[in-house]
Amino acid sequence: MLALGYYLYRLVFYNGMKIFSIFYILLLGTFCSLGQALTNDQPIVLSKLVYNKLDKQGVQNAGGKPLTPPVYERLEQVSKEFFIAYRENNAGIPQCGVISVSGKIVIPFNYDIIKYSQEQFIVGEISGSIMKYGVVTESNNLIIAPDFNRITPFGKDQFGAQRKGKTLVFDKQGNIVAHINIDSAASNTLLTNSFIPVYKFGKIGLLDSELREVVSTQYKSIEVEGGNIIKKPFSKWQLLNTELKSVAAFQYDSIFAWNNNLVVSVNNDKWVVNLSDSIISNAYHKIECWDDQVALTVKNNVYGVINAKGEEVLEEGFEKIVYDKPFFHVKTSNRKEASWSLYDMYGIIRTQFKYDSILRHSNELFPVKRKGKWGVINRAGVEVIRCTFDKIYPFINGVARVAYYGEEGLIDTKGNWVLKPRSHTIQWYGDSTYIARDLRLSYLNTFKGNYIYFTENGLSIENNQLVEHYGDSIVNYLDFQGQFSNKQDDYKPIKRTPSKTLYLEKREDYIRIKRDGKFGFIDVLGNLRVANRYEDAQPFHEGLAAIKIKDKWGIIDKQERLVVQPQYDSIMNFRNGKASAKKNGLWGMLASDGAAIVKYQYDKFERHESDYIMMEQNGKLGLLDTYGAFMLHAKYDALEIVSDKVIIARNGKYGVTSLKGVSLLPQIYSYIAFDKFQGQLVVKE
């Protein structure tokens, strides 16, 4: 119960931030993962030599006599002779040290983590935000300086120290006995007492007890059974050019094409490799490609940015990063103070101050919040408009809407008032006019304050047109001089229509309307062209529009002649004289005269931009040409048209055919995808 209480209430510092010690436990877990699972070789003893008093612990002898005052937060007996002890220093920062069972301090409290292994102590101390490891003897002699990213027991009586992708092997006296081109070794593990598992870029190999390579580091896993070495390889991948010839081969769990390189997965880590299969980035737990230039990286729950060359633009260590091309909004781990900064694509910090918030830029001007007030910075991070506003919105054509002491106005890019604050809500503004709403009215005004139009109804802008509306119904269209207008730029007067008319989209000079619950069409002069007598209607395409009568769809032309009788469940828009249609629950395709081009026999129907048709029947996919002739019968689980080829999949196996259905790549592969950057196919054997 004492240990539980300790973990729940104690405060520690990390990166200058005071946090509860439960987070300290989590941080130790993070650092231990860097240290390849630091664990004590000897089990922690629930010692009778420890006593508790006032939520602290001390050392006592076997007879119960205290040997130290109760000043330790926690004591772990790791051998017959030693305790790893935890206590806070004068600044309240938790530190680790080692004391003997007689209560004598053996290793001073200068470390952030200590673990016992092979009768030595692996020690760690935080450098910046990274834990660095070394080794100290039981007599407090530093034999390996704390300058390594990971230290693990290596075979018997040796330690492997990893740094920058290289491993140095030390003996118990601190002498370097070997240089090995590996990233790490399994912690104190000997398979059948003969082999040491080692890792390079996440792939496993084996060394013998003399540190000679037995199996190269290229496998996913290795087991030794009865003297036999069982090696499990990674999946084999290929890149195929447009002629379906192999141009490169790889072995990874997965690969993803990114610019001219690949993002590859090995067990739980990811790297960037070039097409020659050379690693060109650090290892990360996650790489999320934002575009063809930069990607977000995640490692140990902190974030960074790399470019497509694998180079670090922002080293991982941030709490959050927002990509606002070509800039990054970056948040550091500081929950009590402003913590957002602006960085450029080269990883250079641009802002002088830390901000509470940074919004996405408009014309390279960023609204920012500092000390509860809003201002603007430019691309150089200079505060061109001081943070004095209650709220500031993105700039549009060099003007931004702002809130100032409960009122709203408009400012230019230098912070000068374009429209002084008033008690209204600004809903839209242009070059010289704006729409606003107060408690009673909506109005269109000039920046100089002159009224152009006002109404108790709502005002909005739709398709560069001023629209007056009552609820969901459009009452009037107006020009920006406040005159009633039509849908064209010349603003000829329109015939007034009832206020309950809802004006929908305009296409091919016909405006779809809904009046008294029925659909019809007017022309751009406001003349009724198709009576509002249909249950529904779609816009005109190629002079034809789908209309709904008695829950069935048909087709009319612009003279409202019924071209196709209403007998369909659904009709899509016409394109190149053809439209997809659904009849009796099944899809097909009809011509503009209603003739069936493709019989109505498919569950799903999708026209590709090339006019080829992807259809589904009985849960399987197939392909038709533009006239409805079979190219691929409906027997596939997946289809993807890429250029002049089709990627097909069936029963978990992939292949490639031509658009005419000719097999180009046999259906024997585990996965095939299209690399849009190089126009190649990524193939998994």
HELIX and SHEET records of a PDB file:
HELIX    1   1 LEU A    2  TYR A    9  1                                   8    
HELIX    2   2 SER A   21  LEU A   34  1                                  14    
SHEET    1   A 2 LEU A  11  TYR A  14  0                                        
SHEET    2   A 2 MET A  17  PHE A  20 -1                                        
SHEET    1   B 2 VAL A  50  LYS A  53  0                                        
SHEET    2   B 2 LYS A  56  VAL A  59 -1                                        
SHEET    1   C 4 ARG A  74  GLN A  77  0                                        
SHEET    2   C 4 PHE A  82  GLU A  88 -1                                        
SHEET    3   C 4 PRO A  94  SER A 100 -1                                        
SHEET    4   C 4 ILE A 105  TYR A 111 -1                                        
SHEET    1   D 4 ILE A 113  SER A 117  0                                        
SHEET    2   D 4 GLN A 120  SER A 127 -1                                        
SHEET    3   D 4 ILE A 130  THR A 137 -1                                        
SHEET    4   D 4 LEU A 142  PHE A 148 -1                                        
SHEET    1   E 4 ARG A 150  PRO A 153  0                                        
SHEET    2   E 4 GLN A 158  ARG A 163 -1                                        
SHEET    3   E 4 LYS A 166  ASP A 171 -1                                        
SHEET    4   E 4 ILE A 176  ILE A 180 -1                                        
SHEET    1   F 4 SER A 184  ALA A 185  0                                        
SHEET    2   F 4 PHE A 195  LYS A 200 -1                                        
SHEET    3   F 4 LYS A 203  ASP A 208 -1                                        
SHEET    4   F 4 GLU A 213  TYR A 219 -1                                        
SHEET    1   G 2 SER A 221  GLU A 225  0                                        
SHEET    2   G 2 ASN A 228  LYS A 232 -1                                        
SHEET    1   H 4 SER A 246  GLN A 251  0                                        
SHEET    2   H 4 LYS A 236  LEU A 240 -1                                        
SHEET    3   H 4 GLN A 680  LYS A 684 -1                                        
SHEET    4   H 4 TYR A 671  ASP A 675 -1                                        
SHEET    1   I 3 SER A 254  TRP A 258  0                                        
SHEET    2   I 3 ASN A 261  VAL A 266 -1                                        
SHEET    3   I 3 ASP A 269  VAL A 273 -1                                        
SHEET    1   J 4 LYS A 286  CYS A 289  0                                        
SHEET    2   J 4 VAL A 294  LYS A 299 -1                                        
SHEET    3   J 4 VAL A 302  ASN A 307 -1                                        
SHEET    4   J 4 GLU A 312  PHE A 318 -1                                        
SHEET    1   K 3 LYS A 320  ASP A 324  0                                        
SHEET    2   K 3 PHE A 327  LYS A 331 -1                                        
SHEET    3   K 3 TRP A 340  ASP A 344 -1                                        
SHEET    1   L 4 SER A 357  ILE A 358  0                                        
SHEET    2   L 4 PHE A 366  ARG A 370 -1                                        
SHEET    3   L 4 LYS A 373  ILE A 377 -1                                        
SHEET    4   L 4 GLU A 383  PHE A 389 -1                                        
SHEET    1   M 4 LYS A 391  ILE A 392  0                                        
SHEET    2   M 4 VAL A 399  TYR A 404 -1                                        
SHEET    3   M 4 GLU A 407  ASP A 412 -1                                        
SHEET    4   M 4 TRP A 417  ARG A 422 -1                                        
SHEET    1   N 4 THR A 425  TYR A 429  0                                        
SHEET    2   N 4 THR A 433  ARG A 437 -1                                        
SHEET    3   N 4 SER A 442  THR A 446 -1                                        
SHEET    4   N 4 TYR A 451  THR A 455 -1                                        
SHEET    1   O 3 GLY A 458  GLU A 462  0                                        
SHEET    2   O 3 GLN A 465  TYR A 470 -1                                        
SHEET    3   O 3 SER A 473  LEU A 478 -1                                        
SHEET    1   P 4 LEU A 502  ARG A 507  0                                        
SHEET    2   P 4 TYR A 510  ARG A 515 -1                                        
SHEET    3   P 4 LYS A 518  ASP A 523 -1                                        
SHEET    4   P 4 LEU A 528  TYR A 534 -1                                        
SHEET    1   Q 4 ASP A 536  ALA A 537  0                                        
SHEET    2   Q 4 LEU A 544  ILE A 549 -1                                        
SHEET    3   Q 4 LYS A 552  ASP A 557 -1                                        
SHEET    4   Q 4 LEU A 562  TYR A 568 -1                                        
SHEET    1   R 4 SER A 570  ILE A 571  0                                        
SHEET    2   R 4 LYS A 578  LYS A 583 -1                                        
SHEET    3   R 4 LEU A 586  ALA A 591 -1                                        
SHEET    4   R 4 ALA A 596  TYR A 602 -1                                        
SHEET    1   S 4 LYS A 604  ARG A 607  0                                        
SHEET    2   S 4 ILE A 613  GLN A 617 -1                                        
SHEET    3   S 4 LYS A 620  LEU A 624 -1                                        
SHEET    4   S 4 PHE A 630  TYR A 636 -1                                        
SHEET    1   T 4 ALA A 638  VAL A 642  0                                        
SHEET    2   T 4 LYS A 645  ARG A 650 -1                                        
SHEET    3   T 4 LYS A 653  SER A 658 -1                                        
SHEET    4   T 4 SER A 663  TYR A 669 -1                                        
END                                                                             
